[in-house]
Every structure is written in structure tokens, then in C-alpha cells.
Amino acid sequence: MLKSSVQPLSTTPARAHTAGPGLLLGTSTNVRRTLPNRVAYQLAAALIGLGLFASLTPSPLYHTYVELWHFSPLTLTLVYAVYAFGVLASLLVAGRVSDEVGRRPVLLVALGMLLAATVLFMFADSASWLFAARALQGVATGAALSTASAALLDLHPRHDAAGVGLTNAVSAASGIGLGMLVSSSLVQLGRFPRVVPYLALFVLIAIALAGVYWMPEPGAAQGHFRLTAERPTVPAGVRRPFLMASLAVISSWSIGALFFSLGPELSARLFATSNAIVAGIGVVALAGSAGAATLAFARSTPWIAASGGSLALAIGMILIVLAAATGSVACYVAGSLVGGAGFGLAYLGGLRALVAAIPNEQRATVMSAFYVVAYASLSIPAIIAGVLVGHLGLPSTFELFGTIVSAIAVIVAFDAWRTRPSRPGVSHEFGRAPTSNDEPRLRPTTEQNATT
């Protein structure tokens, strides 16, 4: 839905500023039509889901690639690794770019790179094409996720951290689940399985690219373009909630790492099938229950979501370990559902507290640092698991990683419970110990954000 303009479209607008929802004014008399802020907010959320959707699209095809081109499991692990390193490099190098030049330019470039990566996948005829496609996809995804997350808070009408955290968490879970489900279905049911999933992805990215073109610029450019590698920085006042949000995402996304790398193999073994849809059932169940739990407990305070979610995460991981050791399908499905619910709640609780503490001018930078931790926890465990499974076997690998993930989840649960409010009706930030002057300290921040 586009708002009409009384002036011709400006193809090269001057330095611009927003003037109410749906209009972007330049210093000249030209006016560029833009999407309303409400639609732009939904688009930013969709971009987060689309980035994760794209990252899961190749997963059901990896077994086919191995059989077709006869490369080793180690090569497959390196293909996964190059994507992860592409994401991390993008987050480290481009962390401040959207704060400096604006959100739209970064999103346009990122989506263009995702289109190029998708084309490489469609025409891939050897492992070297996979390396190139996954590396480019990783760089694009890192830029898109951090920038879209910052745009969400910019575009929210009340700059509500709780609402933004909920939107972010649901979008991420939906992207993961739909990415695996849609790709698996197209691989299993459609013709040309090595092309059709990427063709569907190409169409989605093209639609998103058109949306971003008409999107209002949600942020204000603060300087000139500088593409320099830098160490992730977190302001002193954000470090405590950042630490606990990082632990929450490490414990939750590590489960995702295991499922993305070894989940299809475990599902195929437990269900004794080669069906791609059945092989992806664990990832779909994990993401589906994560999204459902996030919506069901949307109004819960950060410490409740983080503590309860982390406990569910630990229980779910234990059930999955039992499934790998005993071959129990029931334990596997139950563990996926319980662990997925914990995944969603732990991620929501930590992210909410973090978003609430980020200064306005450092949103993209801090979110880049957060996604560095998130993707490190999603990629490094998967790489290590891919190497170890050939030496330890699938059950032992799940037991090792399950024990580590469960221990981290229990630590997060304890720390989140420790920061519960001492008085009824008073909520505290997860990751920050309660203080006697919480109400005076938090109220001005809320009022300031409401008028930003």
C-alpha cells in the first residue's frame, strides 16, 4: 500500500528526512512515495525471517549434493562453516554502516547479494559453487539481520522494546521453521529439486527488495560511509544485559546448531526413512513450538521468560539425548517440542532486556555484536559436531553437546531467577540486579523513547 504523492518521484533525492508516516521529503520540492511506517515495520520483521529462511533452504539438499558430487563429510562441514564465517565477517565489518549511512541502503545491498547467492545455488554443479554461494549468502544475511533488527526499533510507533523483542523472536523462529518445511517439501514433492526451492526463494527475495525500495528510511545517517573491520563494542551500561542475553542465545541457538547439522540424519535414522519432509521434522517441531511459546508468553517479563525457557531448554535437550541413545521416536518428538518452547522463551527474554537497554544511536552496532554471538553459537557447535560425529558417532556427539547446552541453560535460568523483582508489580531488566531506585531510573528512559 503506497501513499500518493503530489510531486513527481525523485530518482536522486537530496539529503532526506521523514515527514510523517508514508512520506519522505528531500530538501528540494520532490517527494518520494513510501510505505506507511506500520507496513515498513512488518517488512523489517519479514526480512529477519527471510534471512533465516534462506539459510535453511539448502539444508534438505546437502545429502543430495554429497551423493551427486562425491565429496566427504568434512567438505560438507566446511561448506557450512564458510556460511557462518561470512555472517560473522559481515557483522564485524559492517556493524556501524547502517548507523552511518542509513538502514535502507544496507538492506538493499544485502538483499541484492542474497539474490546473487540464490542464483549461484540454482546453477551449482560442484562443491566449489556451494562454497561461493554459501559465503555470499552468509555475508548478505549478517548485514540484513543486524540492520533489520535495528530498523524494527526505529519503526515501532512507541519504540517499545518488549514489542520489538517479541516481533524479532517470532520472526526468527518462523523463518527457521518455514525454511526447512518449504524447502523439504519442494525437494520431496517437486520436479527439479535442486532448482525449485531456490526459485521460490528468489521470488521471495525479489518481493522483499521491492518493499525495501519503497520503505521509508527509519534511521538518521550519522556520518560518511566507512567499511572498516572493528571489534564488536557494547556500551558499559548494556554489558550486563548483553552478557545474559548472549548466554541465553548460546544455549538456545546451540540446539539449533545441532538440529541443522545433525537433525536430519538423526530423524532419518529414528524414523527409518529417506523422506526429506520426515527428516526435517525435528527442525520444524523445534521452530514451531518456539514460535507458539513466544506468542503464548508474549506478556511475560524478561526474567520469567528467560528462566522458564532455559529450564525447558535443558529438559528438551536431555530428552533428545535419550532419543539419540535409545532410538526412541517419542523422546525425540517430545524433546523437540519442549526444547523448542524453551528456545523461543529464552531467546525472547534475553533479547527483550537487551533491546530495552540499547542507546538509540547504537542500535545497529549492539545488535551486530549480539548476532556475532548468536551466529557463533549457531555455527561453531555445528562445525565441531560435524567433525566429531565421524569419530564419536551420532549418539555420543549428542550426549556431549547436550550436556554442555543443558549446563549453560541452567546457569541462565538461575541468573534470571535471581534478578526477579523483590516487590510485586515491579519488573526489572533481565541480567541486571534489582536496585532500590529502579522506578525513577526506568521511567525517564521510557518517556524519552516515546518521544524519539
N, C-alpha and C positions, 0 to 999 in steps of 0.2 A: 504494500500500500504506500503510494508516494503522494506527498503533499504537492499541490500545484504551485507553479511559480509564475509571477507576473513579468519576469525578465527572462531573456534567453539564457540557456545553460552556459556556464563558464567553463571552457575547456582548460584554461590555465588560470585559476583563481589566484588572486593575491593572498597575502597572509590573512588567514581567516579566523573568525571567531563564531561561536554559536549564538543564535539569537532566538531562543525559544525552541520548542520541540518541532522538528521537521524542517528547519531552515538553517542553512549555513551561509553566512554573509561574508563577502570579501570587502576590502577597502574600496573597491570600485562599485559601480551600480549593478554589476552582475550578481545573480543569485543562483546557487546550485540547489536543485531539489534533493532532499534527503529523506531517509526513512524516519518515522517518529521514534523517539527515544525508547518507547516501550518495545517496538519491533526490533530496534537495534540491540536492546538488552537480550531479547530472546535469541537473536542471531549470534551474539557473543557466546551465549551458553551453548548453542548448537555447534559452534566452532570447537569448543573443548571436547564435546562428544565426538565430533568428526575426526579430530586428531587421533583419538584413541581408537575409533572405528577403523581408520586407515592402518594403524599399527597392527591390528589383529587380522586384517584381510588376508595377508599371505599365510597365516598360521596353518589352515587346513591343507595347504598345498605343499608344505615342506616335505612330507613323506613322498609325494609325487616327484618333487624335484630330485630327491636323493635317488629314487629308483631310475629316473629318466637320465640323469647325468652322472650317476655312479660316483658321487663324492662321499667322503667319510662323515661320520657324526661330528668329528671335530670341525670340519669345514662348515657344517650347519650351525654349530655353536658360534663360529666366527662371524657368520652372516648375521646372526642375532646380535653379536657384540658390536659390529660396525654400526648398526642402527642406534644402539644405546650410546655409543661414543659420539655419534652425530648429534643426538639430542643434547648430551652434556656439553659438547663444544659450542653448540648454538646458544645454550643458556649462559655459558661463561662469556662468550664473545659479544652476544647481542643483548645482554641483560638490561643495559640502560638505553638501548637505541629507541625503544618506543616512548620512554620518558623524555627523550631529547627531540625526536622528530615527529612524534605523534603515533597513535595506535594504528590508524588506517594504512599508512604506507607499509608498516611492518607486516600487517595481516595480508595485504595484497601480495607482497613479495613471497611470504610464506606459503600462501595458497597456490601461487604460480609454481613454486618449487614442488609442492605436493602433486600438482598436475603432471609435471615433468617426470617425477618419480613413478607415477602410475603408468605413464606411457612406457617407461623402461621395463616395468614388470610385464606389461602386455606383450612386449616384443622379446622378452628374455629367452635366450636359447643356450645359456651356460651359466655356471656358478658366478662367473665374473660379472654378468649382468645383475645378478642378485645383490652382489656386494655394492655395485654402483647405485642401484635403486634403493636399497635399504639405507645407505649412507645419506643420500639426498633426502629421503623420507625422514630420517632422524633429525637432520638439520632443520627442515621445514617444521616438523612437529614441535621441536623445542621452542622455536620462535613463536609459533601460533599459540601454544598453550600458555606461556607466560604473559603474552600480550593480551589474549582474550580474557584471562583471569583478571588482569588489571582493568580492562575495559568494563568488566561486569560491575565493579565498584564505582567506576566513573559514571556509568549509565543508570545505576539504581536511583530512583527518584528521591529516596531518603538516605542514600549512601549507607544502607543497613547491612552491617557486617554479617548478621545472622542469616538474613535472606540471601546474601551473596554466597555465603558458605554452603547453604543448602542447595542452591542452584548449581554451584560448582560440583558438589559431591554427586548429585543426581545425574548431571550431565556426564561425568566421568564414568560412573557405573553403567549408564545406558549405552555409552559408546563402546565400552568393553563387551557387554553382553550382545548388543546388536551386531558388532563387528564379527564376532565369532559365529553367531547364529546365521546371519545373512550369508557370509562367505561359505560356511559349511553347507548350507542349503543349496547355494548355487553350484558348488563343486559337486555335490552328490546328485543333484537332480537335473542340472542344466547341461547343454552341449557346450563344447569348448571350455572346459573347466579352468584352463589356465588363462583365459581371456575374459570371460563373462563377469567374474567378481570384480576385476579391475575396471571393466567398462562401467559397471554400476557405481563404483567409487568415483570414477572420472566425472560422471554426471553430477553426483552429489557435490564434489569439489567445485565444479563449474558454477552450480547454483549458488554456493556459498561465496564464490568470488564475485559474482554479480551483486549479491547482497552487500558485501563489504564495500564495493564501489559506491553504492548509494547510501552507505552508512554515514551518519554524522561523526565528525571527529570528537570522541569523548574526552580526550585529554588535551592539555595545552603544551605545545612544544616549548622546551626549556633551553634549548641551545642548538648547536650545529651537529650534524651527523659525525659520529666518531665510532669507528669499528675497531675496537682495541680489546685484547684479552685482558680480563681483570679477575681478581679473586672475588668470589661472592661475598658481599658485605651485608650485614644485618645491623641496624641501629641498636645502640645499647639498650634502649627501652623495650625492644622487641625480642631480645635474645632469649629470655626465659620462655615465653610462649612459643618462640621459634624452635627451641630445643625440644619441648614436649610435643609440639606438632610434628617435628621430624621423627621422634621416636614412634609416634602413632602411625605415621606414614611408612616407616621402615617395617614395622610389624605387619601392617595390613597389606602393603604392596608386595612384600616378600612372598605372601601367599599367592598373589597374582603371578609373581615370577615363576613359582613352582608350577602353577597351572598352565601358564602359557608355554613353558618349555617342555614339561613332562606330563602335563594333564591329559592331552590327547592319547599319549601312549598308555598311561595308566587306565584311562577309560576303555580303550580298545581291549586291553588285557582283561579287565574286570568283566566287561560285557561280552567278551569273546566275539568281537565283530570288527569289520573293516569299514563300516559305515561312517562317513565323515561327520554326519549330524550327531550320531551317538558318541563319537569320540570327543566332540566339543561340548557334551552335556555338562561336564563339570564346570567349565568356564561360564557357560550360560546360567547355570544354577547359582554360581558364586555372584555373578554380576546382578542377576535378577533379584536375589534376596538382599543384596547390598542396596539397590535402589529402593526396594519396598521398605526395608527397615529405616532408611534415611527419611522417606516420606512419612512413615508412621510415627517416628520420634522427632519430627521436624522442630517441635517447640521445646524439646528438652534442652537443658542448659549444657554448656560445653563439658563440664566435669562429669555429668551423668552419662552423656553420650560416649565420652572417651573411656570412662571406667567400665561401664556396662559393655560397650563394644569390644574393648580389649579382652575382657573375660570371655565373651562369646568367641572371639578370635582364637584364644588359647584352646577352648573346648573343641571348636571345629577342627583345629589343626591336629589335636590328639585323635579325633575320630578318623581323619584322613590317614594318619599314620597307621592306625589299626586296620583300615581298609587295605592299605598297601601291603601290610604284613600278613593279613589273613585272607585277602581276596574277597572281602565282604562288600557286596554292592550296596547294601543298606547303609553301612557305615560311611561309604564314600558319598552317597547322596546326602545323608544327614550332615556329614561334615562340611560338604559344600554349601548347604543351606545355612547352617549355623555359623560357619566361618565367614560366609558372605555377609550375613547380617552384621557380624562383628566388624568386618571390613568396612562396611558403609558407615557404621556409627562411630568407630574410632577415627576414621578419616574426617568425618563431619565435625566431631568435637574438637579435634586438633586444629583443623582449618579455620573453624569459626573464631576461635580465640586468637589465632594468628592474624586473620584479616582485620579483626577489630583493633589490633594494636599497631597496624602499619600506618605510618605518616602518609598523607595524601601524595606528597611529591616523590615518594619512594616505593610506590605500589609495584611497578613492574620489576624493579630491582630485587625487592624482597621476594616476590613471587617467583622470580627466576632462581633465586637461591633455594627456595622451597622445592621447586621442581628438579633442581640438581639432586637434592636428597632423594626425592621421590623416584626419579628415573635411575639413580644409582641403586636404590633398593629394589627396583623392578628388573634391572639388567644384570648387575653383578652377581646376585644369587643364581639367576638363571644360567649365566655363563659357567659359574662354578659347578652347578648341578649337572649341566650338560657334560662337563669333563668328568665329574666323579661317578656318574651313573654307569659309565663303562667299566669302572674299577670296582665299585661297591655294589652295583645292582640297584634296581628301582626301589625296593623296599627299604634298604639301608640308607639310601640317599634321602628318602622322605623322612625316615626316622631322625637323621642328623639335622636336617633343616627344620623339621617340625619342632624338635626340642629347642632349638635356638629361637625360632619365631615365638613359640609359646612363652619362653622366658622373658623376652622383650615385651610381649603383650602384658604379662603380669606386672612388670615394672611400671608400664604406662598406667595400668589400672590402679595400682597403689598410689602413684603420684597424683593422678586425677582425683581419686577419692580423698586424698589428704588436703586438697585445696577446696573442698566443699565449703559452702557458707556456714558460718557459725551461728547466724541468726536466720530464722525463717523469712522468706521473701527477699533476701539479699543475695544476688548472684555475683560470683567472682569469675575472673578470667581463668580458664584452664591454663595451668602452667605458671600461675603467679600466686604466691601465698596470700591469704586474706590479710588485709590491713584495716586498721580502725577508721581510716578516712577514705574508704572506697567510694562512698556515695558522692562526696564533694569532688573527688578526682575524676570519676567517670562521667558525671553529668555535664560539665563543660565540653568534654570531648564530643559527646552525643550532640549537643546543641551546635557546636562548631561544624560537625559533619553535615548536620541537617541543612545548614545554610551555605555549604560549599558550592 
